[in-house]
Amino acid sequence: MGRLIRNAASMLLVMTLITGIAYPLVATGVAQVLFPHQANGSLIERNGKPIGSELIGQTFDDPRYFWGRPSATTPQPYNGTGSNGSNLGPANTALRDAVQQRIDSLRKADPGNAAPVPADLVTASGSGLDPEISPAAAQYQVARVARVRHLDIALVQQLVAKYTQGRQLGLLGEPRVNVLQLNLALDGVQNK
């Protein structure tokens, strides 16, 4: 019986060293060598300071900026430790009320825009952390951003086109626009 316990304890120790220490160190080392930007959080820096990540959305509610997809994370929006969806179904009145409130906010910020509101501007994603919106959601906001910033609409549309990423490998996913990168580009134009 003692030999069996020693063998089990030895195996536990060996597997703990392999899977709990060696493998994570090797995986982290390989990631740091091959993909250092991604392994360190895909951070976007300005003047040597991190201001956000390409992978996690941020709250923008100033009309001067493009607004991202709503976040369902709690206790605050885009909380990486609380990644989740709202789990509200289409028949749930709380979801309908939240969507209507978001539509009203968009209409209030841009009263002259009668275009249909793209779904990704009023519904949260499954993770609640999306840093990107669809090109249609970006186009919906172009006139408002250009008007508030006193920029030519064509210039803002060029920025949207520049920051629109196509499908991965030409076939995976949908075209998308990273909201933080687009807003930083807008600030760069504004500061010139």
PLY file of the C-alpha trace (Angstrom):
ply
format ascii 1.0
element vertex 192
property float x
property float y
property float z
element edge 191
property int vertex1
property int vertex2
end_header
0.00 0.00 0.00
2.86 2.40 0.89
4.51 1.79 -2.48
1.25 2.62 -4.28
0.90 5.92 -2.37
4.56 6.80 -3.08
4.06 6.08 -6.81
0.89 8.19 -6.88
2.57 11.07 -4.99
5.60 10.88 -7.31
3.38 10.94 -10.38
1.44 13.90 -8.96
4.70 15.77 -8.36
6.08 14.98 -11.83
2.85 15.96 -13.60
2.59 19.15 -11.52
6.12 20.12 -12.55
5.43 19.33 -16.21
1.95 20.77 -16.63
2.04 23.45 -13.93
5.54 24.85 -14.39
7.47 23.56 -17.43
4.68 23.77 -20.02
3.52 27.31 -19.06
7.12 28.56 -19.08
7.82 27.02 -22.50
4.53 28.29 -23.96
5.15 31.79 -22.59
8.73 31.78 -23.88
7.70 30.65 -27.37
4.92 33.27 -27.45
7.32 36.02 -26.35
9.78 35.07 -29.09
7.34 34.47 -31.97
4.49 36.87 -31.09
5.74 39.45 -28.56
3.08 42.09 -29.35
0.20 39.64 -28.95
1.75 37.89 -25.93
1.92 41.20 -24.11
-1.74 42.05 -24.65
-1.64 43.74 -28.08
-1.26 47.08 -26.33
-1.50 50.37 -28.19
0.89 52.97 -26.83
1.14 56.74 -27.22
4.19 58.58 -25.95
5.40 55.38 -24.27
2.21 54.90 -22.27
-0.32 52.12 -22.90
-3.73 53.58 -23.71
-5.61 50.45 -24.64
-5.53 47.07 -26.31
-6.38 46.12 -29.86
-8.30 43.18 -28.38
-10.56 44.77 -25.74
-13.07 47.50 -26.47
-13.32 50.78 -24.61
-16.23 53.02 -23.81
-16.61 56.00 -26.13
-19.71 58.14 -25.66
-18.44 61.55 -26.75
-20.05 62.46 -30.13
-16.57 63.38 -31.43
-15.64 59.71 -31.44
-16.88 56.55 -33.09
-18.81 54.47 -30.61
-18.13 50.77 -30.23
-20.37 47.84 -29.64
-22.15 47.91 -26.26
-20.63 45.83 -23.50
-22.60 43.48 -21.26
-19.75 42.93 -18.80
-20.21 43.77 -15.15
-19.62 45.64 -12.91
-18.28 48.08 -15.54
-18.24 48.02 -19.37
-15.41 46.17 -21.14
-14.31 44.50 -17.91
-11.86 41.80 -18.97
-12.37 39.88 -15.73
-16.14 39.79 -16.24
-16.29 38.70 -19.86
-19.81 37.52 -20.62
-22.90 38.21 -22.63
-26.16 39.40 -21.17
-27.92 36.07 -21.86
-31.12 37.99 -22.55
-33.28 36.40 -25.23
-35.10 38.28 -28.00
-38.41 38.08 -26.15
-36.94 39.57 -22.95
-38.28 43.07 -22.29
-35.01 44.09 -20.61
-33.15 43.44 -23.87
-35.76 45.32 -25.91
-35.59 48.25 -23.49
-31.78 48.33 -23.58
-31.74 48.22 -27.40
-34.34 51.00 -27.61
-32.35 53.13 -25.15
-29.22 52.66 -27.28
-31.12 53.57 -30.46
-32.48 56.69 -28.73
-28.93 57.68 -27.66
-27.66 57.30 -31.22
-30.59 59.28 -32.63
-30.12 62.02 -30.02
-26.41 62.33 -30.87
-27.18 62.55 -34.60
-30.80 63.72 -35.04
-30.50 64.18 -38.81
-29.48 60.56 -39.42
-32.54 58.61 -40.55
-30.61 55.53 -41.67
-31.39 52.21 -40.00
-29.16 51.65 -36.96
-26.80 48.69 -37.48
-27.43 45.87 -35.02
-23.89 45.83 -33.66
-24.30 49.38 -32.33
-27.23 48.37 -30.11
-26.57 44.75 -29.11
-23.74 43.41 -26.97
-21.61 40.52 -28.14
-21.17 37.17 -26.46
-17.94 38.28 -24.77
-18.95 41.87 -24.10
-15.40 42.94 -25.00
-15.54 43.55 -28.76
-13.02 46.19 -29.86
-14.45 46.30 -33.39
-17.60 47.30 -35.21
-18.83 46.50 -38.68
-18.04 48.86 -41.55
-21.79 49.61 -41.69
-21.73 50.70 -38.03
-18.75 52.95 -38.75
-20.44 54.43 -41.85
-23.56 55.12 -39.80
-21.47 57.39 -37.55
-19.32 59.16 -40.18
-21.55 62.22 -40.65
-21.87 62.83 -36.89
-18.13 62.54 -36.24
-17.26 64.76 -39.22
-19.83 67.39 -38.21
-18.80 67.54 -34.54
-15.07 67.64 -35.39
-15.55 70.10 -38.27
-13.88 67.69 -40.69
-14.70 66.89 -44.28
-16.89 63.78 -44.55
-14.63 62.39 -47.29
-11.63 62.55 -44.93
-13.50 60.67 -42.19
-14.66 58.07 -44.73
-11.05 57.63 -45.87
-10.02 56.95 -42.27
-12.80 54.39 -41.90
-11.65 52.70 -45.12
-8.02 52.76 -43.95
-8.88 51.10 -40.62
-11.30 48.55 -42.07
-9.78 45.09 -41.87
-10.93 42.41 -44.29
-11.73 38.80 -43.58
-8.91 36.83 -42.00
-7.10 34.78 -44.65
-9.67 36.15 -47.10
-12.49 33.92 -45.87
-12.79 33.86 -42.06
-14.99 36.28 -40.16
-16.42 39.54 -41.39
-14.83 42.89 -42.29
-14.40 45.03 -39.19
-13.14 48.37 -37.92
-11.09 48.68 -34.72
-12.75 51.56 -32.85
-9.77 52.56 -30.69
-7.37 52.71 -33.64
-9.87 54.71 -35.69
-10.47 57.18 -32.86
-6.73 57.62 -32.31
-6.31 58.32 -36.02
-9.07 60.94 -35.75
-7.27 62.59 -32.85
-4.11 62.61 -34.94
-5.89 64.41 -37.78
-7.46 66.86 -35.33
-4.10 67.65 -33.75
-2.38 68.51 -37.06
0 1
1 2
2 3
3 4
4 5
5 6
6 7
7 8
8 9
9 10
10 11
11 12
12 13
13 14
14 15
15 16
16 17
17 18
18 19
19 20
20 21
21 22
22 23
23 24
24 25
25 26
26 27
27 28
28 29
29 30
30 31
31 32
32 33
33 34
34 35
35 36
36 37
37 38
38 39
39 40
40 41
41 42
42 43
43 44
44 45
45 46
46 47
47 48
48 49
49 50
50 51
51 52
52 53
53 54
54 55
55 56
56 57
57 58
58 59
59 60
60 61
61 62
62 63
63 64
64 65
65 66
66 67
67 68
68 69
69 70
70 71
71 72
72 73
73 74
74 75
75 76
76 77
77 78
78 79
79 80
80 81
81 82
82 83
83 84
84 85
85 86
86 87
87 88
88 89
89 90
90 91
91 92
92 93
93 94
94 95
95 96
96 97
97 98
98 99
99 100
100 101
101 102
102 103
103 104
104 105
105 106
106 107
107 108
108 109
109 110
110 111
111 112
112 113
113 114
114 115
115 116
116 117
117 118
118 119
119 120
120 121
121 122
122 123
123 124
124 125
125 126
126 127
127 128
128 129
129 130
130 131
131 132
132 133
133 134
134 135
135 136
136 137
137 138
138 139
139 140
140 141
141 142
142 143
143 144
144 145
145 146
146 147
147 148
148 149
149 150
150 151
151 152
152 153
153 154
154 155
155 156
156 157
157 158
158 159
159 160
160 161
161 162
162 163
163 164
164 165
165 166
166 167
167 168
168 169
169 170
170 171
171 172
172 173
173 174
174 175
175 176
176 177
177 178
178 179
179 180
180 181
181 182
182 183
183 184
184 185
185 186
186 187
187 188
188 189
189 190
190 191
